Amino acid sequence: MTPTEKVVLVKRYFELMTASDIDGIIGLFGDDAYVLSPFLGKLDASEFFKKLGNASNASKLTVFDVLLGENGDSAAAYFEYDWTLKSGEQFIFQGVDYFKFSKSGQFSSMSIFYDTHPVREDVGDKYALD
């Protein structure tokens, strides 16, 4: 893949997220791809996006920048996520998604980075013992 094709693929991911096209998003990831999430840990990409789709009512993602890694096998995107849950609750935060590319031209992994403190305050501590 050329650098331009990699940037296009990353931007396509965010377009599909905004469109809530879970099947389209999953199609960008290889069969063995995974996602590292601050809330959910490491999950198969398909499982992660299905969970996200089930929890979400709407998403609007605004990409500010896409940076390519110096070895050519990664990219990072700085974005804002305007996320509405099925419950109607809305969260807006900024973060970085870090993508690794497979040789087949799909994503092999994605790591999600954002300050979870504001979201944890609103959502609550999902890991608290009862």
C-alpha positions as CSV (number, residue, x, y, z in Angstrom):
1,M,0.0,0.0,0.0
2,T,1.1,3.5,-0.7
3,P,1.2,6.1,2.0
4,T,-1.8,7.8,0.3
5,E,-3.8,4.5,0.3
6,K,-3.1,4.1,4.1
7,V,-4.4,7.6,4.9
8,V,-7.5,6.9,2.7
9,L,-8.1,3.6,4.6
10,V,-7.8,5.3,8.0
11,K,-10.2,8.1,6.9
12,R,-12.6,5.5,5.6
13,Y,-12.6,3.8,9.0
14,F,-13.8,7.1,10.5
15,E,-16.4,7.6,7.8
16,L,-17.8,4.2,8.5
17,M,-17.9,4.8,12.2
18,T,-19.9,8.0,11.6
19,A,-22.2,6.1,9.4
20,S,-22.6,3.3,12.1
21,D,-21.7,0.8,9.4
22,I,-20.4,-2.0,11.7
23,D,-20.1,-4.6,8.9
24,G,-18.2,-2.1,6.8
25,I,-15.8,-1.3,9.7
26,I,-15.2,-5.0,10.4
27,G,-14.4,-5.5,6.7
28,L,-11.4,-3.1,7.1
29,F,-9.8,-5.5,9.6
30,G,-8.2,-8.8,8.9
31,D,-9.6,-12.1,10.3
32,D,-7.1,-12.2,13.2
33,A,-7.2,-8.4,13.9
34,Y,-7.8,-7.1,17.4
35,V,-8.6,-3.9,19.2
36,L,-7.1,-2.7,22.4
37,S,-9.7,-0.6,24.2
38,P,-9.3,1.4,27.5
39,F,-12.7,0.1,28.7
40,L,-12.9,-3.4,27.2
41,G,-9.3,-4.5,27.0
42,K,-8.1,-6.7,24.1
43,L,-10.9,-8.0,21.9
44,D,-11.2,-9.6,18.5
45,A,-12.0,-6.6,16.1
46,S,-15.3,-8.1,15.1
47,E,-16.4,-8.6,18.7
48,F,-15.3,-5.1,19.7
49,F,-17.2,-3.4,16.9
50,K,-20.4,-5.5,17.4
51,K,-20.3,-4.5,21.1
52,L,-19.8,-0.8,20.2
53,G,-22.6,-1.0,17.7
54,N,-25.0,-2.5,20.2
55,A,-24.1,0.2,22.7
56,S,-24.3,3.1,20.3
57,N,-27.2,5.2,19.0
58,A,-25.1,7.6,16.9
59,S,-21.5,8.6,16.4
60,K,-19.9,11.6,14.8
61,L,-16.1,11.4,14.4
62,T,-14.0,14.4,13.3
63,V,-10.5,13.6,12.2
64,F,-8.0,16.4,12.8
65,D,-4.8,14.6,11.6
66,V,-3.5,11.3,10.3
67,L,0.2,10.5,10.8
68,L,2.0,7.7,9.2
69,G,4.6,5.7,11.2
70,E,8.2,5.8,10.1
71,N,8.4,2.1,9.3
72,G,5.4,2.3,7.0
73,D,3.3,-0.3,8.8
74,S,1.3,2.0,11.1
75,A,-0.7,5.2,11.3
76,A,-2.2,7.3,14.1
77,A,-5.3,9.5,13.8
78,Y,-6.1,12.3,16.2
79,F,-9.9,12.8,16.3
80,E,-12.9,14.0,18.3
81,Y,-15.7,11.5,19.1
82,D,-19.2,12.7,19.6
83,W,-20.8,9.5,20.9
84,T,-24.5,9.0,21.7
85,L,-25.4,5.8,23.6
86,K,-28.6,3.8,23.2
87,S,-29.7,5.4,26.5
88,G,-29.4,8.8,24.9
89,E,-26.4,9.8,27.0
90,Q,-23.9,11.8,25.0
91,F,-20.1,12.0,25.4
92,I,-17.7,14.1,23.5
93,F,-13.9,13.5,23.8
94,Q,-10.7,13.6,21.8
95,G,-8.4,10.7,21.3
96,V,-5.9,8.9,19.1
97,D,-6.4,5.6,17.3
98,Y,-3.2,3.8,16.4
99,F,-3.5,1.4,13.5
100,K,-1.2,-1.4,12.4
101,F,-1.5,-2.5,8.7
102,S,-1.3,-6.1,7.5
103,K,0.5,-7.1,4.3
104,S,-3.0,-7.7,2.8
105,G,-3.9,-4.0,3.1
106,Q,-6.3,-4.3,6.0
107,F,-5.8,-3.3,9.6
108,S,-4.2,-6.0,11.8
109,S,-4.8,-4.1,15.0
110,M,-6.0,-0.8,16.5
111,S,-5.2,0.6,19.9
112,I,-7.4,3.3,21.3
113,F,-6.0,6.1,23.4
114,Y,-7.9,8.8,25.2
115,D,-8.2,10.3,28.7
116,T,-10.8,8.0,30.3
117,H,-11.2,10.2,33.4
118,P,-14.0,12.5,32.1
119,V,-15.8,9.5,30.5
120,R,-15.4,7.4,33.7
121,E,-16.9,10.3,35.7
122,D,-20.0,10.3,33.5
123,V,-20.3,6.6,32.9
124,G,-19.2,5.4,36.3
125,D,-16.7,2.9,37.4
126,K,-17.5,-0.2,35.4
127,Y,-14.9,-2.2,37.5
128,A,-16.1,-1.3,41.0
129,L,-16.9,-4.2,43.2
130,D,-20.4,-4.2,44.5
